[in-house]
């Protein structure tokens, strides 16, 4: 039983999975922010083009 507890305490596979999850979440937040910013700029550009063509 003691051997089982020692192996359990030394096992770091769960910590590694959590770290990879946090990295993926951080990258996702950056991608979402970038896409949102680009979308806003594209919307403004297309509105300007539409206004220019309407004249």
C-alpha distance matrix in Angstrom:
0.0 3.8 5.4 5.1 6.5 8.8 10.1 10.7 12.6 14.6 15.6 19.2 20.6 21.0 22.9 25.1 26.0 26.9 29.1 30.9 31.5 33.0 35.2 36.4 37.2 39.2 41.1 41.9 43.3 45.5 46.8 47.6 49.5 51.4 52.4 53.4 55.6 57.2 57.8 59.7 61.8 62.6 63.7 66.0 67.4 68.1 69.7 72.0 72.9 73.7 75.8 77.6 78.4 79.7 82.5
3.8 0.0 3.8 5.4 5.2 6.3 8.7 9.9 10.7 12.6 14.4 18.0 20.0 20.5 21.8 24.1 25.5 26.3 28.0 30.1 31.0 32.2 34.2 35.8 36.7 38.3 40.3 41.4 42.7 44.7 46.2 47.1 48.8 50.7 51.9 53.0 54.9 56.6 57.5 59.2 61.1 62.2 63.3 65.5 66.9 67.8 69.4 71.5 72.5 73.5 75.5 77.2 78.1 79.5 82.2
5.4 3.8 0.0 3.8 5.5 5.1 6.3 8.6 10.0 10.8 12.4 16.1 17.9 19.1 20.5 22.3 23.8 25.1 26.6 28.4 29.6 31.1 32.8 34.3 35.5 37.1 38.8 40.1 41.6 43.4 44.7 45.9 47.7 49.3 50.5 51.9 53.8 55.2 56.2 58.1 59.9 60.8 62.2 64.4 65.5 66.5 68.3 70.3 71.1 72.2 74.3 75.9 76.7 78.3 80.9
5.1 5.4 3.8 0.0 3.8 5.5 5.2 6.1 8.7 10.1 10.7 14.4 15.7 16.4 18.4 20.3 21.3 22.5 24.5 26.1 27.0 28.7 30.6 31.8 32.9 34.8 36.5 37.4 39.0 41.1 42.2 43.3 45.2 46.9 47.9 49.2 51.3 52.7 53.5 55.5 57.4 58.2 59.4 61.7 63.0 63.7 65.5 67.6 68.5 69.4 71.6 73.2 74.0 75.4 78.2
6.5 5.2 5.5 3.8 0.0 3.8 5.4 5.0 6.1 8.7 9.9 13.3 15.2 15.5 16.8 19.3 20.5 21.1 23.0 25.1 25.9 27.1 29.2 30.7 31.5 33.2 35.3 36.3 37.5 39.6 41.0 42.0 43.6 45.6 46.7 47.8 49.8 51.4 52.3 54.0 56.0 57.0 58.2 60.3 61.7 62.7 64.3 66.3 67.4 68.3 70.3 72.0 73.0 74.3 77.0
8.8 6.3 5.1 5.5 3.8 0.0 3.8 5.4 5.2 6.3 8.7 12.1 14.5 15.5 16.3 18.4 20.2 21.0 22.3 24.5 25.8 26.8 28.6 30.4 31.4 32.8 34.7 36.1 37.4 39.1 40.7 41.9 43.5 45.2 46.6 47.8 49.6 51.1 52.3 54.0 55.7 56.8 58.2 60.2 61.5 62.6 64.3 66.2 67.2 68.3 70.4 71.9 72.9 74.4 77.0
10.1 8.7 6.3 5.2 5.4 3.8 0.0 3.8 5.5 5.2 6.2 9.9 11.7 13.2 14.5 16.1 17.8 19.1 20.5 22.2 23.6 25.1 26.6 28.1 29.5 31.1 32.7 34.0 35.6 37.3 38.6 39.9 41.7 43.2 44.4 45.9 47.7 49.1 50.2 52.1 53.8 54.7 56.2 58.3 59.4 60.4 62.3 64.2 65.0 66.1 68.3 69.8 70.7 72.3 74.9
10.7 9.9 8.6 6.1 5.0 5.4 3.8 0.0 3.8 5.5 5.3 8.6 10.3 10.7 12.3 14.5 15.7 16.6 18.4 20.3 21.2 22.6 24.6 26.0 27.0 28.8 30.6 31.6 33.1 35.1 36.4 37.4 39.2 41.0 42.1 43.4 45.3 46.9 47.7 49.6 51.5 52.4 53.7 55.9 57.2 58.1 59.8 61.8 62.8 63.7 65.9 67.5 68.4 69.8 72.5
12.6 10.7 10.0 8.7 6.1 5.2 5.5 3.8 0.0 3.8 5.6 8.0 10.8 11.1 11.5 14.0 15.9 16.2 17.5 20.0 21.0 21.8 23.8 25.7 26.5 27.8 29.9 31.3 32.4 34.2 35.9 37.0 38.5 40.3 41.7 42.8 44.6 46.3 47.4 49.0 50.8 52.0 53.3 55.3 56.6 57.8 59.4 61.3 62.4 63.5 65.4 67.0 68.1 69.6 72.1
14.6 12.6 10.8 10.1 8.7 6.3 5.2 5.5 3.8 0.0 3.8 6.2 9.3 10.8 10.8 12.5 14.9 15.8 16.6 18.8 20.4 21.3 22.7 24.7 26.1 27.1 28.9 30.6 31.9 33.4 35.0 36.5 37.9 39.4 40.9 42.4 43.9 45.4 46.7 48.5 50.1 51.2 52.7 54.7 55.8 57.0 58.8 60.6 61.6 62.8 64.9 66.3 67.3 69.0 71.4
15.6 14.4 12.4 10.7 9.9 8.7 6.2 5.3 5.6 3.8 0.0 3.8 5.9 7.6 8.6 9.9 11.8 13.2 14.4 16.1 17.6 19.1 20.5 22.1 23.5 25.0 26.5 28.0 29.6 31.2 32.5 33.9 35.6 37.1 38.4 39.9 41.7 43.0 44.1 46.1 47.7 48.6 50.1 52.3 53.3 54.4 56.3 58.1 59.0 60.1 62.3 63.7 64.6 66.3 68.8
19.2 18.0 16.1 14.4 13.3 12.1 9.9 8.6 8.0 6.2 3.8 0.0 3.8 5.5 5.2 6.4 8.8 10.1 10.7 12.6 14.4 15.5 16.8 18.6 20.1 21.4 22.9 24.5 26.1 27.5 28.9 30.5 32.1 33.5 34.9 36.4 38.1 39.4 40.7 42.6 44.1 45.1 46.7 48.7 49.8 50.9 52.8 54.6 55.5 56.8 58.9 60.2 61.2 62.9 65.4
20.6 20.0 17.9 15.7 15.2 14.5 11.7 10.3 10.8 9.3 5.9 3.8 0.0 3.8 5.5 5.1 6.4 8.8 9.9 10.8 12.5 14.4 15.5 16.7 18.5 20.2 21.3 22.6 24.6 26.2 27.1 28.7 30.6 31.9 33.0 34.7 36.6 37.7 38.7 40.9 42.5 43.2 44.8 47.0 48.0 48.9 50.9 52.8 53.5 54.6 56.9 58.3 59.1 60.8 63.4
21.0 20.5 19.1 16.4 15.5 15.5 13.2 10.7 11.1 10.8 7.6 5.5 3.8 0.0 3.8 5.4 5.1 6.3 8.7 10.0 10.6 12.5 14.4 15.4 16.5 18.5 20.1 21.0 22.7 24.7 25.8 26.9 28.8 30.5 31.5 32.8 34.9 36.3 37.1 39.1 41.0 41.8 43.1 45.3 46.5 47.4 49.2 51.2 52.1 53.1 55.3 56.8 57.7 59.2 61.8
22.9 21.8 20.5 18.4 16.8 16.3 14.5 12.3 11.5 10.8 8.6 5.2 5.5 3.8 0.0 3.8 5.4 5.1 6.2 8.7 9.8 10.6 12.4 14.3 15.3 16.6 18.5 19.9 21.2 22.9 24.5 25.7 27.3 28.9 30.3 31.6 33.3 34.9 36.0 37.8 39.5 40.6 42.0 44.0 45.2 46.4 48.1 50.0 51.0 52.2 54.2 55.7 56.7 58.3 60.8
25.1 24.1 22.3 20.3 19.3 18.4 16.1 14.5 14.0 12.5 9.9 6.4 5.1 5.4 3.8 0.0 3.8 5.4 5.1 6.3 8.6 9.9 10.6 12.4 14.2 15.4 16.7 18.3 20.1 21.4 22.7 24.4 26.0 27.3 28.6 30.3 31.9 33.1 34.5 36.5 37.9 38.8 40.5 42.6 43.5 44.7 46.6 48.4 49.2 50.5 52.6 53.9 54.9 56.6 59.1
26.0 25.5 23.8 21.3 20.5 20.2 17.8 15.7 15.9 14.9 11.8 8.8 6.4 5.1 5.4 3.8 0.0 3.8 5.4 5.2 6.2 8.7 9.9 10.5 12.3 14.3 15.4 16.4 18.5 20.2 21.0 22.4 24.5 25.9 26.8 28.4 30.4 31.5 32.5 34.6 36.3 37.0 38.5 40.8 41.8 42.7 44.6 46.6 47.3 48.4 50.7 52.1 52.9 54.5 57.2
26.9 26.3 25.1 22.5 21.1 21.0 19.1 16.6 16.2 15.8 13.2 10.1 8.8 6.3 5.1 5.4 3.8 0.0 3.8 5.4 5.0 6.2 8.7 9.8 10.4 12.3 14.3 15.2 16.5 18.6 19.9 20.9 22.7 24.5 25.6 26.8 28.8 30.3 31.2 33.1 34.9 35.9 37.2 39.3 40.6 41.6 43.3 45.3 46.3 47.3 49.4 51.0 52.0 53.4 56.0
29.1 28.0 26.6 24.5 23.0 22.3 20.5 18.4 17.5 16.6 14.4 10.7 9.9 8.7 6.2 5.1 5.4 3.8 0.0 3.8 5.3 5.1 6.3 8.6 9.8 10.6 12.4 14.2 15.5 16.9 18.5 20.0 21.4 22.9 24.5 25.9 27.4 28.9 30.2 32.0 33.5 34.7 36.2 38.1 39.3 40.5 42.3 44.0 45.1 46.4 48.4 49.7 50.9 52.5 54.9
30.9 30.1 28.4 26.1 25.1 24.5 22.2 20.3 20.0 18.8 16.1 12.6 10.8 10.0 8.7 6.3 5.2 5.4 3.8 0.0 3.8 5.4 5.1 6.1 8.6 9.9 10.6 12.2 14.3 15.5 16.5 18.3 20.1 21.2 22.4 24.2 25.9 27.0 28.3 30.4 31.8 32.6 34.3 36.4 37.3 38.4 40.4 42.2 42.9 44.2 46.4 47.7 48.6 50.4 52.9
31.5 31.0 29.6 27.0 25.9 25.8 23.6 21.2 21.0 20.4 17.6 14.4 12.5 10.6 9.8 8.6 6.2 5.0 5.3 3.8 0.0 3.8 5.4 5.1 6.1 8.6 9.9 10.4 12.4 14.4 15.3 16.3 18.4 20.0 20.9 22.3 24.4 25.7 26.6 28.6 30.4 31.2 32.5 34.8 36.0 36.9 38.7 40.7 41.5 42.6 44.7 46.3 47.2 48.7 51.3
33.0 32.2 31.1 28.7 27.1 26.8 25.1 22.6 21.8 21.3 19.1 15.5 14.4 12.5 10.6 9.9 8.7 6.2 5.1 5.4 3.8 0.0 3.8 5.4 5.0 6.2 8.6 9.8 10.6 12.5 14.3 15.3 16.7 18.5 20.0 21.1 22.8 24.5 25.6 27.2 29.0 30.2 31.6 33.5 34.8 36.0 37.6 39.5 40.6 41.8 43.7 45.2 46.4 47.9 50.3
35.2 34.2 32.8 30.6 29.2 28.6 26.6 24.6 23.8 22.7 20.5 16.8 15.5 14.4 12.4 10.6 9.9 8.7 6.3 5.1 5.4 3.8 0.0 3.8 5.4 5.1 6.2 8.6 10.0 10.8 12.4 14.3 15.6 16.7 18.4 20.1 21.4 22.7 24.3 26.1 27.4 28.5 30.3 32.1 33.1 34.5 36.4 37.9 38.9 40.4 42.3 43.6 44.8 46.5 48.8
36.4 35.8 34.3 31.8 30.7 30.4 28.1 26.0 25.7 24.7 22.1 18.6 16.7 15.4 14.3 12.4 10.5 9.8 8.6 6.1 5.1 5.4 3.8 0.0 3.8 5.4 5.2 6.1 8.7 10.0 10.5 12.2 14.3 15.4 16.3 18.1 20.0 21.0 22.1 24.3 25.8 26.6 28.2 30.4 31.3 32.3 34.3 36.1 36.9 38.1 40.3 41.7 42.6 44.3 46.8
37.2 36.7 35.5 32.9 31.5 31.4 29.5 27.0 26.5 26.1 23.5 20.1 18.5 16.5 15.3 14.2 12.3 10.4 9.8 8.6 6.1 5.0 5.4 3.8 0.0 3.8 5.5 5.0 6.3 8.8 9.9 10.5 12.4 14.3 15.3 16.4 18.4 20.0 20.9 22.6 24.5 25.5 26.8 28.9 30.2 31.3 32.9 34.8 35.9 37.0 39.0 40.6 41.6 43.1 45.6
39.2 38.3 37.1 34.8 33.2 32.8 31.1 28.8 27.8 27.1 25.0 21.4 20.2 18.5 16.6 15.4 14.3 12.3 10.6 9.9 8.6 6.2 5.1 5.4 3.8 0.0 3.8 5.4 5.2 6.4 8.8 10.0 10.8 12.5 14.4 15.5 16.8 18.6 20.0 21.5 23.0 24.4 25.9 27.6 28.9 30.4 32.0 33.6 34.9 36.2 38.0 39.4 40.7 42.3 44.6
41.1 40.3 38.8 36.5 35.3 34.7 32.7 30.6 29.9 28.9 26.5 22.9 21.3 20.1 18.5 16.7 15.4 14.3 12.4 10.6 9.9 8.6 6.2 5.2 5.5 3.8 0.0 3.8 5.5 5.1 6.2 8.6 10.0 10.6 12.3 14.2 15.5 16.5 18.2 20.1 21.3 22.3 24.2 26.0 26.9 28.3 30.2 31.8 32.7 34.2 36.2 37.4 38.6 40.4 42.7
41.9 41.4 40.1 37.4 36.3 36.1 34.0 31.6 31.3 30.6 28.0 24.5 22.6 21.0 19.9 18.3 16.4 15.2 14.2 12.2 10.4 9.8 8.6 6.1 5.0 5.4 3.8 0.0 3.8 5.4 5.1 6.1 8.5 9.9 10.5 12.1 14.2 15.3 16.2 18.3 20.0 20.8 22.2 24.4 25.5 26.5 28.3 30.2 31.1 32.3 34.4 35.8 36.8 38.4 40.9
43.3 42.7 41.6 39.0 37.5 37.4 35.6 33.1 32.4 31.9 29.6 26.1 24.6 22.7 21.2 20.1 18.5 16.5 15.5 14.3 12.4 10.6 10.0 8.7 6.3 5.2 5.5 3.8 0.0 3.8 5.5 5.2 6.2 8.6 10.0 10.5 12.3 14.3 15.3 16.6 18.5 19.9 21.1 22.9 24.4 25.7 27.1 28.9 30.3 31.4 33.1 34.8 36.1 37.5 39.8
45.5 44.7 43.4 41.1 39.6 39.1 37.3 35.1 34.2 33.4 31.2 27.5 26.2 24.7 22.9 21.4 20.2 18.6 16.9 15.5 14.4 12.5 10.8 10.0 8.8 6.4 5.1 5.4 3.8 0.0 3.8 5.5 5.2 6.2 8.6 9.9 10.7 12.3 14.1 15.6 16.7 18.3 20.0 21.5 22.6 24.3 25.9 27.3 28.6 30.2 31.8 33.1 34.6 36.2 38.4
46.8 46.2 44.7 42.2 41.0 40.7 38.6 36.4 35.9 35.0 32.5 28.9 27.1 25.8 24.5 22.7 21.0 19.9 18.5 16.5 15.3 14.3 12.4 10.5 9.9 8.8 6.2 5.1 5.5 3.8 0.0 3.8 5.5 5.1 6.1 8.5 9.9 10.5 12.0 14.2 15.4 16.2 18.1 20.1 20.9 22.1 24.1 25.7 26.6 28.0 30.1 31.3 32.4 34.2 36.5
47.6 47.1 45.9 43.3 42.0 41.9 39.9 37.4 37.0 36.5 33.9 30.5 28.7 26.9 25.7 24.4 22.4 20.9 20.0 18.3 16.3 15.3 14.3 12.2 10.5 10.0 8.6 6.1 5.2 5.5 3.8 0.0 3.8 5.5 5.2 6.0 8.6 9.9 10.4 12.3 14.3 15.2 16.3 18.5 19.9 20.8 22.4 24.4 25.5 26.5 28.5 30.1 31.2 32.6 35.1
49.5 48.8 47.7 45.2 43.6 43.5 41.7 39.2 38.5 37.9 35.6 32.1 30.6 28.8 27.3 26.0 24.5 22.7 21.4 20.1 18.4 16.7 15.6 14.3 12.4 10.8 10.0 8.5 6.2 5.2 5.5 3.8 0.0 3.8 5.6 5.1 6.2 8.7 9.8 10.7 12.5 14.2 15.4 16.9 18.5 20.1 21.3 22.9 24.5 25.8 27.3 28.9 30.4 31.8 33.9
51.4 50.7 49.3 46.9 45.6 45.2 43.2 41.0 40.3 39.4 37.1 33.5 31.9 30.5 28.9 27.3 25.9 24.5 22.9 21.2 20.0 18.5 16.7 15.4 14.3 12.5 10.6 9.9 8.6 6.2 5.1 5.5 3.8 0.0 3.8 5.4 5.1 6.2 8.5 10.0 10.7 12.2 14.2 15.6 16.5 18.2 20.0 21.3 22.5 24.2 25.8 27.0 28.5 30.2 32.3
52.4 51.9 50.5 47.9 46.7 46.6 44.4 42.1 41.7 40.9 38.4 34.9 33.0 31.5 30.3 28.6 26.8 25.6 24.5 22.4 20.9 20.0 18.4 16.3 15.3 14.4 12.3 10.5 10.0 8.6 6.1 5.2 5.6 3.8 0.0 3.8 5.4 5.1 5.9 8.6 9.9 10.3 12.0 14.2 15.1 16.1 18.1 19.8 20.7 22.0 24.0 25.4 26.4 28.1 30.5
53.4 53.0 51.9 49.2 47.8 47.8 45.9 43.4 42.8 42.4 39.9 36.4 34.7 32.8 31.6 30.3 28.4 26.8 25.9 24.2 22.3 21.1 20.1 18.1 16.4 15.5 14.2 12.1 10.5 9.9 8.5 6.0 5.1 5.4 3.8 0.0 3.8 5.5 5.1 6.3 8.7 9.9 10.5 12.5 14.3 15.4 16.6 18.6 20.0 20.9 22.6 24.4 25.7 26.9 29.3
55.6 54.9 53.8 51.3 49.8 49.6 47.7 45.3 44.6 43.9 41.7 38.1 36.6 34.9 33.3 31.9 30.4 28.8 27.4 25.9 24.4 22.8 21.4 20.0 18.4 16.8 15.5 14.2 12.3 10.7 9.9 8.6 6.2 5.1 5.4 3.8 0.0 3.8 5.4 5.2 6.4 8.7 10.0 10.9 12.5 14.4 15.6 16.9 18.6 20.1 21.4 22.8 24.6 26.0 28.0
57.2 56.6 55.2 52.7 51.4 51.1 49.1 46.9 46.3 45.4 43.0 39.4 37.7 36.3 34.9 33.1 31.5 30.3 28.9 27.0 25.7 24.5 22.7 21.0 20.0 18.6 16.5 15.3 14.3 12.3 10.5 9.9 8.7 6.2 5.1 5.5 3.8 0.0 3.8 5.4 5.1 6.1 8.5 9.9 10.4 12.1 14.1 15.3 16.3 18.1 19.8 20.9 22.3 24.2 26.2
57.8 57.5 56.2 53.5 52.3 52.3 50.2 47.7 47.4 46.7 44.1 40.7 38.7 37.1 36.0 34.5 32.5 31.2 30.2 28.3 26.6 25.6 24.3 22.1 20.9 20.0 18.2 16.2 15.3 14.1 12.0 10.4 9.8 8.5 5.9 5.1 5.4 3.8 0.0 3.8 5.5 5.1 6.1 8.6 9.8 10.5 12.2 14.2 15.2 16.2 18.2 19.8 20.9 22.3 24.7
59.7 59.2 58.1 55.5 54.0 54.0 52.1 49.6 49.0 48.5 46.1 42.6 40.9 39.1 37.8 36.5 34.6 33.1 32.0 30.4 28.6 27.2 26.1 24.3 22.6 21.5 20.1 18.3 16.6 15.6 14.2 12.3 10.7 10.0 8.6 6.3 5.2 5.4 3.8 0.0 3.8 5.5 5.1 6.3 8.7 10.0 10.7 12.5 14.4 15.3 16.6 18.5 20.1 21.2 23.3
61.8 61.1 59.9 57.4 56.0 55.7 53.8 51.5 50.8 50.1 47.7 44.1 42.5 41.0 39.5 37.9 36.3 34.9 33.5 31.8 30.4 29.0 27.4 25.8 24.5 23.0 21.3 20.0 18.5 16.7 15.4 14.3 12.5 10.7 9.9 8.7 6.4 5.1 5.5 3.8 0.0 3.8 5.4 5.1 6.2 8.7 9.9 10.7 12.4 14.2 15.4 16.6 18.5 20.0 21.8
62.6 62.2 60.8 58.2 57.0 56.8 54.7 52.4 52.0 51.2 48.6 45.1 43.2 41.8 40.6 38.8 37.0 35.9 34.7 32.6 31.2 30.2 28.5 26.6 25.5 24.4 22.3 20.8 19.9 18.3 16.2 15.2 14.2 12.2 10.3 9.9 8.7 6.1 5.1 5.5 3.8 0.0 3.8 5.4 5.0 6.1 8.5 9.8 10.4 12.1 14.1 15.1 16.3 18.2 20.3
63.7 63.3 62.2 59.4 58.2 58.2 56.2 53.7 53.3 52.7 50.1 46.7 44.8 43.1 42.0 40.5 38.5 37.2 36.2 34.3 32.5 31.6 30.3 28.2 26.8 25.9 24.2 22.2 21.1 20.0 18.1 16.3 15.4 14.2 12.0 10.5 10.0 8.5 6.1 5.1 5.4 3.8 0.0 3.8 5.4 5.2 6.1 8.6 9.9 10.4 12.2 14.1 15.3 16.4 18.8
66.0 65.5 64.4 61.7 60.3 60.2 58.3 55.9 55.3 54.7 52.3 48.7 47.0 45.3 44.0 42.6 40.8 39.3 38.1 36.4 34.8 33.5 32.1 30.4 28.9 27.6 26.0 24.4 22.9 21.5 20.1 18.5 16.9 15.6 14.2 12.5 10.9 9.9 8.6 6.3 5.1 5.4 3.8 0.0 3.8 5.6 5.1 6.2 8.7 9.9 10.6 12.3 14.3 15.4 17.2
67.4 66.9 65.5 63.0 61.7 61.5 59.4 57.2 56.6 55.8 53.3 49.8 48.0 46.5 45.2 43.5 41.8 40.6 39.3 37.3 36.0 34.8 33.1 31.3 30.2 28.9 26.9 25.5 24.4 22.6 20.9 19.9 18.5 16.5 15.1 14.3 12.5 10.4 9.8 8.7 6.2 5.0 5.4 3.8 0.0 3.8 5.4 5.1 6.3 8.6 9.9 10.5 12.4 14.3 15.9
68.1 67.8 66.5 63.7 62.7 62.6 60.4 58.1 57.8 57.0 54.4 50.9 48.9 47.4 46.4 44.7 42.7 41.6 40.5 38.4 36.9 36.0 34.5 32.3 31.3 30.4 28.3 26.5 25.7 24.3 22.1 20.8 20.1 18.2 16.1 15.4 14.4 12.1 10.5 10.0 8.7 6.1 5.2 5.6 3.8 0.0 3.8 5.3 4.9 6.0 8.5 9.6 10.4 12.1 14.5
69.7 69.4 68.3 65.5 64.3 64.3 62.3 59.8 59.4 58.8 56.3 52.8 50.9 49.2 48.1 46.6 44.6 43.3 42.3 40.4 38.7 37.6 36.4 34.3 32.9 32.0 30.2 28.3 27.1 25.9 24.1 22.4 21.3 20.0 18.1 16.6 15.6 14.1 12.2 10.7 9.9 8.5 6.1 5.1 5.4 3.8 0.0 3.8 5.4 5.0 6.1 8.5 9.9 10.5 12.8
72.0 71.5 70.3 67.6 66.3 66.2 64.2 61.8 61.3 60.6 58.1 54.6 52.8 51.2 50.0 48.4 46.6 45.3 44.0 42.2 40.7 39.5 37.9 36.1 34.8 33.6 31.8 30.2 28.9 27.3 25.7 24.4 22.9 21.3 19.8 18.6 16.9 15.3 14.2 12.5 10.7 9.8 8.6 6.2 5.1 5.3 3.8 0.0 3.8 5.4 5.1 6.1 8.6 9.9 11.2
72.9 72.5 71.1 68.5 67.4 67.2 65.0 62.8 62.4 61.6 59.0 55.5 53.5 52.1 51.0 49.2 47.3 46.3 45.1 42.9 41.5 40.6 38.9 36.9 35.9 34.9 32.7 31.1 30.3 28.6 26.6 25.5 24.5 22.5 20.7 20.0 18.6 16.3 15.2 14.4 12.4 10.4 9.9 8.7 6.3 4.9 5.4 3.8 0.0 3.8 5.4 5.0 6.1 8.6 10.3
73.7 73.5 72.2 69.4 68.3 68.3 66.1 63.7 63.5 62.8 60.1 56.8 54.6 53.1 52.2 50.5 48.4 47.3 46.4 44.2 42.6 41.8 40.4 38.1 37.0 36.2 34.2 32.3 31.4 30.2 28.0 26.5 25.8 24.2 22.0 20.9 20.1 18.1 16.2 15.3 14.2 12.1 10.4 9.9 8.6 6.0 5.0 5.4 3.8 0.0 3.8 5.4 5.2 6.2 9.0
75.8 75.5 74.3 71.6 70.3 70.4 68.3 65.9 65.4 64.9 62.3 58.9 56.9 55.3 54.2 52.6 50.7 49.4 48.4 46.4 44.7 43.7 42.3 40.3 39.0 38.0 36.2 34.4 33.1 31.8 30.1 28.5 27.3 25.8 24.0 22.6 21.4 19.8 18.2 16.6 15.4 14.1 12.2 10.6 9.9 8.5 6.1 5.1 5.4 3.8 0.0 3.8 5.5 5.1 6.8
77.6 77.2 75.9 73.2 72.0 71.9 69.8 67.5 67.0 66.3 63.7 60.2 58.3 56.8 55.7 53.9 52.1 51.0 49.7 47.7 46.3 45.2 43.6 41.7 40.6 39.4 37.4 35.8 34.8 33.1 31.3 30.1 28.9 27.0 25.4 24.4 22.8 20.9 19.8 18.5 16.6 15.1 14.1 12.3 10.5 9.6 8.5 6.1 5.0 5.4 3.8 0.0 3.8 5.5 5.7
78.4 78.1 76.7 74.0 73.0 72.9 70.7 68.4 68.1 67.3 64.6 61.2 59.1 57.7 56.7 54.9 52.9 52.0 50.9 48.6 47.2 46.4 44.8 42.6 41.6 40.7 38.6 36.8 36.1 34.6 32.4 31.2 30.4 28.5 26.4 25.7 24.6 22.3 20.9 20.1 18.5 16.3 15.3 14.3 12.4 10.4 9.9 8.6 6.1 5.2 5.5 3.8 0.0 3.8 5.5
79.7 79.5 78.3 75.4 74.3 74.4 72.3 69.8 69.6 69.0 66.3 62.9 60.8 59.2 58.3 56.6 54.5 53.4 52.5 50.4 48.7 47.9 46.5 44.3 43.1 42.3 40.4 38.4 37.5 36.2 34.2 32.6 31.8 30.2 28.1 26.9 26.0 24.2 22.3 21.2 20.0 18.2 16.4 15.4 14.3 12.1 10.5 9.9 8.6 6.2 5.1 5.5 3.8 0.0 3.8
82.5 82.2 80.9 78.2 77.0 77.0 74.9 72.5 72.1 71.4 68.8 65.4 63.4 61.8 60.8 59.1 57.2 56.0 54.9 52.9 51.3 50.3 48.8 46.8 45.6 44.6 42.7 40.9 39.8 38.4 36.5 35.1 33.9 32.3 30.5 29.3 28.0 26.2 24.7 23.3 21.8 20.3 18.8 17.2 15.9 14.5 12.8 11.2 10.3 9.0 6.8 5.7 5.5 3.8 0.0
